[in-house]
Amino acid sequence: MRELLLNVELARRVELAEAQAAVECGEALGRFRPGSGAAVRRLAGGFAVYCGKGSPITQAVGMGLDGAVSAEEFDRLEEFYRSRNEPVRVETCPLADPSFIEHFAQRGYRVTEFSNVMARQVSPDETCPEPPEGVTIEKIGKDQIDTASSFVDYMPPATAAIEDQYYGQYGLPNGTFESPKLSLCKESVHMAGQIQDFPIILFSPGLGNSRLLYSALAQYIASFGYLVVSIDHPYDANVVEYPDSTLILGANITTDAQIELRWSLHRQRRRIV
């Protein structure tokens, strides 16, 4: 197998491949959530990407590999992020043009981390081992994104409105629970009827809270291979909404005796489940 030659041309290919993945994430987020503020801008031979505050995708990638970078281009890079109240984070290749590196030094930037990229030649006739039983690998194209995942309301509108009203007294802005969406994978036809024995986690929300407040947490736990069953506590949670849209509002619990009774019911329900 021929060894790879580490040069600017190879570095540009690798950096722009990573940049393209970030660009497509930003564009997809803009399509699915128009109010997210997601944005992409071509700058200095690479891309500046914004996918929300603190997102690991919110950074600039692939810059400085097409020759000298002017002060005006660097100004546009800074303006892109600072206009969105976001720190300027740039993933920079060591083979980037020296002019690009000099701008960082002149403007007080610092290195926060290093990362290595490994690469090897892939032969056109190279084959890969079959995946383990129960694992399916599929290539998803742009025209299949909608069939692979979907966005749903984080909680039903009626429940969200009640939670907004309740938590508004603690300073949360109106619409906090009505606007978020939850990204869900649609069931693969290959997995139908193939669910095996996965470990089960029974999740009971905190005193007075709806299970729906923890949907993102349950989804995260499930991503590690668990089946997560979350339960609601009628009259204990602020609101419980049944599949037929019936709403059960929480009781007014104020005394220590009432709180103790509440916990007792919590324990009994978990034992029943």
C-alpha positions as a Python dict, from the first residue, in 0.01 Angstrom:
ca = {
    (1, 'M'): (0, 0, 0),
    (2, 'R'): (141, 335, -105),
    (3, 'E'): (215, 574, 181),
    (4, 'L'): (25, 901, 192),
    (5, 'L'): (218, 1221, 130),
    (6, 'L'): (137, 1475, 398),
    (7, 'N'): (110, 1805, 213),
    (8, 'V'): (-125, 2102, 180),
    (9, 'E'): (-331, 1929, -87),
    (10, 'L'): (-407, 1632, 137),
    (11, 'A'): (-467, 1860, 436),
    (12, 'R'): (-715, 2064, 232),
    (13, 'R'): (-906, 1748, 133),
    (14, 'V'): (-929, 1629, 492),
    (15, 'E'): (-1020, 1968, 637),
    (16, 'L'): (-1286, 2042, 375),
    (17, 'A'): (-1438, 1696, 420),
    (18, 'E'): (-1485, 1773, 788),
    (19, 'A'): (-1606, 2123, 705),
    (20, 'Q'): (-1864, 1983, 462),
    (21, 'A'): (-2014, 1767, 736),
    (22, 'A'): (-2050, 2077, 956),
    (23, 'V'): (-2193, 2279, 668),
    (24, 'E'): (-2460, 2017, 600),
    (25, 'C'): (-2551, 2008, 970),
    (26, 'G'): (-2593, 2385, 969),
    (27, 'E'): (-2803, 2380, 654),
    (28, 'A'): (-3021, 2095, 782),
    (29, 'L'): (-3077, 2275, 1113),
    (30, 'G'): (-3177, 2588, 924),
    (31, 'R'): (-3433, 2390, 723),
    (32, 'F'): (-3584, 2199, 1014),
    (33, 'R'): (-3568, 2483, 1267),
    (34, 'P'): (-3585, 2817, 1083),
    (35, 'G'): (-3584, 3006, 1411),
    (36, 'S'): (-3257, 2850, 1529),
    (37, 'G'): (-3040, 3116, 1365),
    (38, 'A'): (-2823, 2849, 1201),
    (39, 'A'): (-2588, 3002, 944),
    (40, 'V'): (-2298, 2910, 717),
    (41, 'R'): (-2051, 3145, 547),
    (42, 'R'): (-1762, 3068, 312),
    (43, 'L'): (-1449, 3247, 437),
    (44, 'A'): (-1075, 3226, 374),
    (45, 'G'): (-1102, 2901, 180),
    (46, 'G'): (-1306, 2729, 453),
    (47, 'F'): (-1636, 2773, 632),
    (48, 'A'): (-1770, 2950, 938),
    (49, 'V'): (-2062, 2752, 1082),
    (50, 'Y'): (-2312, 2851, 1351),
    (51, 'C'): (-2549, 2585, 1491),
    (52, 'G'): (-2645, 2755, 1817),
    (53, 'K'): (-2464, 2876, 2126),
    (54, 'G'): (-2214, 2627, 2265),
    (55, 'S'): (-2272, 2370, 1991),
    (56, 'P'): (-1959, 2164, 1909),
    (57, 'I'): (-2040, 2232, 1542),
    (58, 'T'): (-2031, 2608, 1598),
    (59, 'Q'): (-1678, 2680, 1480),
    (60, 'A'): (-1477, 2765, 1170),
    (61, 'V'): (-1308, 2483, 977),
    (62, 'G'): (-1078, 2451, 677),
    (63, 'M'): (-950, 2808, 665),
    (64, 'G'): (-608, 2926, 553),
    (65, 'L'): (-532, 2642, 312),
    (66, 'D'): (-591, 2841, -7),
    (67, 'G'): (-311, 3090, 42),
    (68, 'A'): (-273, 3416, 233),
    (69, 'V'): (-561, 3537, 451),
    (70, 'S'): (-613, 3914, 463),
    (71, 'A'): (-699, 4118, 771),
    (72, 'E'): (-1036, 4198, 609),
    (73, 'E'): (-1120, 3828, 580),
    (74, 'F'): (-1028, 3774, 942),
    (75, 'D'): (-1248, 4073, 1034),
    (76, 'R'): (-1541, 3902, 859),
    (77, 'L'): (-1470, 3583, 1052),
    (78, 'E'): (-1483, 3768, 1384),
    (79, 'E'): (-1795, 3960, 1282),
    (80, 'F'): (-1975, 3635, 1190),
    (81, 'Y'): (-1947, 3501, 1546),
    (82, 'R'): (-1945, 3818, 1753),
    (83, 'S'): (-2265, 3941, 1588),
    (84, 'R'): (-2420, 3624, 1731),
    (85, 'N'): (-2267, 3676, 2077),
    (86, 'E'): (-2053, 3365, 2030),
    (87, 'P'): (-1676, 3328, 2094),
    (88, 'V'): (-1462, 3283, 1784),
    (89, 'R'): (-1347, 2920, 1770),
    (90, 'V'): (-1137, 2806, 1476),
    (91, 'E'): (-1012, 2454, 1407),
    (92, 'T'): (-681, 2527, 1235),
    (93, 'C'): (-453, 2293, 1041),
    (94, 'P'): (-78, 2330, 1114),
    (95, 'L'): (-25, 2361, 736),
    (96, 'A'): (-244, 2670, 711),
    (97, 'D'): (-85, 2978, 555),
    (98, 'P'): (144, 3165, 801),
    (99, 'S'): (-59, 3483, 749),
    (100, 'F'): (-362, 3313, 904),
    (101, 'I'): (-161, 3203, 1208),
    (102, 'E'): (-22, 3555, 1245),
    (103, 'H'): (-371, 3704, 1279),
    (104, 'F'): (-432, 3484, 1582),
    (105, 'A'): (-111, 3608, 1745),
    (106, 'Q'): (-184, 3973, 1673),
    (107, 'R'): (-540, 3957, 1810),
    (108, 'G'): (-474, 3770, 2132),
    (109, 'Y'): (-609, 3424, 2052),
    (110, 'R'): (-478, 3115, 2230),
    (111, 'V'): (-461, 2742, 2165),
    (112, 'T'): (-715, 2542, 2368),
    (113, 'E'): (-665, 2189, 2234),
    (114, 'F'): (-483, 1971, 1982),
    (115, 'S'): (-630, 1689, 1776),
    (116, 'N'): (-479, 1436, 1539),
    (117, 'V'): (-629, 1310, 1215),
    (118, 'M'): (-526, 968, 1086),
    (119, 'A'): (-570, 862, 725),
    (120, 'R'): (-488, 569, 497),
    (121, 'Q'): (-538, 471, 137),
    (122, 'V'): (-856, 277, 57),
    (123, 'S'): (-850, 43, -240),
    (124, 'P'): (-1157, 41, -469),
    (125, 'D'): (-1185, -337, -435),
    (126, 'E'): (-1136, -339, -58),
    (127, 'T'): (-1410, -517, 137),
    (128, 'C'): (-1525, -470, 493),
    (129, 'P'): (-1636, -742, 734),
    (130, 'E'): (-2007, -797, 778),
    (131, 'P'): (-2159, -611, 1076),
    (132, 'P'): (-2252, -810, 1387),
    (133, 'E'): (-2592, -975, 1398),
    (134, 'G'): (-2866, -723, 1470),
    (135, 'V'): (-2666, -425, 1337),
    (136, 'T'): (-2777, -269, 1009),
    (137, 'I'): (-2572, -12, 819),
    (138, 'E'): (-2753, 203, 567),
    (139, 'K'): (-2642, 499, 359),
    (140, 'I'): (-2882, 791, 397),
    (141, 'G'): (-2897, 1047, 117),
    (142, 'K'): (-3028, 1401, 131),
    (143, 'D'): (-3362, 1289, -10),
    (144, 'Q'): (-3399, 1036, 273),
    (145, 'I'): (-3338, 1262, 573),
    (146, 'D'): (-3711, 1306, 634),
    (147, 'T'): (-3765, 929, 627),
    (148, 'A'): (-3487, 858, 878),
    (149, 'S'): (-3582, 1105, 1149),
    (150, 'S'): (-3855, 1344, 1249),
    (151, 'F'): (-3909, 1635, 1486),
    (152, 'V'): (-4198, 1621, 1731),
    (153, 'D'): (-4322, 1857, 2000),
    (154, 'Y'): (-4122, 1817, 2320),
    (155, 'M'): (-4456, 1784, 2498),
    (156, 'P'): (-4822, 1816, 2388),
    (157, 'P'): (-4938, 2180, 2345),
    (158, 'A'): (-5186, 2173, 2633),
    (159, 'T'): (-4925, 2031, 2873),
    (160, 'A'): (-4663, 2276, 2748),
    (161, 'A'): (-4896, 2573, 2807),
    (162, 'I'): (-4961, 2464, 3168),
    (163, 'E'): (-4588, 2408, 3235),
    (164, 'D'): (-4509, 2748, 3082),
    (165, 'Q'): (-4760, 2911, 3316),
    (166, 'Y'): (-4627, 2726, 3621),
    (167, 'Y'): (-4256, 2785, 3561),
    (168, 'G'): (-4315, 3142, 3447),
    (169, 'Q'): (-4347, 3239, 3814),
    (170, 'Y'): (-3983, 3135, 3854),
    (171, 'G'): (-3861, 3353, 3569),
    (172, 'L'): (-3868, 3119, 3269),
    (173, 'P'): (-3981, 3306, 2955),
    (174, 'N'): (-4316, 3228, 2799),
    (175, 'G'): (-4289, 2960, 2533),
    (176, 'T'): (-4004, 2772, 2703),
    (177, 'F'): (-4191, 2442, 2679),
    (178, 'E'): (-4409, 2516, 2375),
    (179, 'S'): (-4129, 2586, 2126),
    (180, 'P'): (-3869, 2304, 2164),
    (181, 'K'): (-3874, 2000, 1936),
    (182, 'L'): (-3740, 1652, 1999),
    (183, 'S'): (-3557, 1470, 1720),
    (184, 'L'): (-3665, 1106, 1690),
    (185, 'C'): (-3543, 824, 1469),
    (186, 'K'): (-3818, 654, 1276),
    (187, 'E'): (-3832, 277, 1321),
    (188, 'S'): (-3626, 95, 1061),
    (189, 'V'): (-3809, -173, 866),
    (190, 'H'): (-3506, -393, 930),
    (191, 'M'): (-3561, -372, 1306),
    (192, 'A'): (-3932, -454, 1304),
    (193, 'G'): (-3988, -761, 1517),
    (194, 'Q'): (-3620, -790, 1606),
    (195, 'I'): (-3618, -617, 1945),
    (196, 'Q'): (-3400, -828, 2173),
    (197, 'D'): (-3361, -834, 2549),
    (198, 'F'): (-3223, -493, 2637),
    (199, 'P'): (-3170, -376, 2996),
    (200, 'I'): (-3466, -175, 3121),
    (201, 'I'): (-3449, 146, 3323),
    (202, 'L'): (-3764, 255, 3506),
    (203, 'F'): (-3753, 634, 3532),
    (204, 'S'): (-3967, 816, 3785),
    (205, 'P'): (-3964, 1199, 3768),
    (206, 'G'): (-3897, 1418, 4066),
    (207, 'L'): (-4170, 1518, 4309),
    (208, 'G'): (-4428, 1735, 4135),
    (209, 'N'): (-4274, 1702, 3788),
    (210, 'S'): (-4403, 1558, 3464),
    (211, 'R'): (-4210, 1275, 3302),
    (212, 'L'): (-4211, 1483, 2981),
    (213, 'L'): (-3965, 1730, 3136),
    (214, 'Y'): (-3704, 1453, 3114),
    (215, 'S'): (-3761, 1337, 2755),
    (216, 'A'): (-3416, 1452, 2637),
    (217, 'L'): (-3251, 1277, 2933),
    (218, 'A'): (-3445, 956, 2864),
    (219, 'Q'): (-3343, 974, 2499),
    (220, 'Y'): (-2977, 1019, 2595),
    (221, 'I'): (-2986, 717, 2829),
    (222, 'A'): (-3157, 508, 2560),
    (223, 'S'): (-2873, 590, 2318),
    (224, 'F'): (-2649, 367, 2532),
    (225, 'G'): (-2863, 60, 2460),
    (226, 'Y'): (-3126, 77, 2734),
    (227, 'L'): (-3505, 64, 2715),
    (228, 'V'): (-3624, 360, 2920),
    (229, 'V'): (-3975, 347, 3067),
    (230, 'S'): (-4081, 676, 3224),
    (231, 'I'): (-4392, 697, 3439),
    (232, 'D'): (-4624, 981, 3535),
    (233, 'H'): (-4789, 1043, 3871),
    (234, 'P'): (-5145, 1182, 3833),
    (235, 'Y'): (-5235, 1452, 4087),
    (236, 'D'): (-4868, 1468, 4188),
    (237, 'A'): (-4720, 1616, 3870),
    (238, 'N'): (-4825, 1967, 3768),
    (239, 'V'): (-5016, 1810, 3482),
    (240, 'V'): (-5062, 1463, 3332),
    (241, 'E'): (-5209, 1437, 2983),
    (242, 'Y'): (-5362, 1106, 2873),
    (243, 'P'): (-5364, 982, 2511),
    (244, 'D'): (-5728, 1094, 2477),
    (245, 'S'): (-5617, 1451, 2573),
    (246, 'T'): (-5770, 1429, 2922),
    (247, 'L'): (-5576, 1656, 3160),
    (248, 'I'): (-5520, 1575, 3528),
    (249, 'L'): (-5389, 1876, 3718),
    (250, 'G'): (-5170, 1847, 4023),
    (251, 'A'): (-5312, 1877, 4372),
    (252, 'N'): (-5217, 2168, 4596),
    (253, 'I'): (-4960, 2001, 4824),
    (254, 'T'): (-4825, 2227, 5100),
    (255, 'T'): (-4791, 2047, 5435),
    (256, 'D'): (-4523, 1799, 5543),
    (257, 'A'): (-4787, 1529, 5591),
    (258, 'Q'): (-4913, 1579, 5234),
    (259, 'I'): (-4557, 1562, 5097),
    (260, 'E'): (-4493, 1239, 5290),
    (261, 'L'): (-4816, 1091, 5151),
    (262, 'R'): (-4703, 1199, 4804),
    (263, 'W'): (-4374, 1012, 4838),
    (264, 'S'): (-4557, 706, 4969),
    (265, 'L'): (-4776, 701, 4657),
    (266, 'H'): (-4464, 743, 4442),
    (267, 'R'): (-4313, 430, 4593),
    (268, 'Q'): (-4633, 230, 4561),
    (269, 'R'): (-4671, 318, 4192),
    (270, 'R'): (-4313, 214, 4118),
    (271, 'R'): (-4371, -123, 4288),
    (272, 'I'): (-4688, -177, 4082),
    (273, 'V'): (-4500, -104, 3758),
}
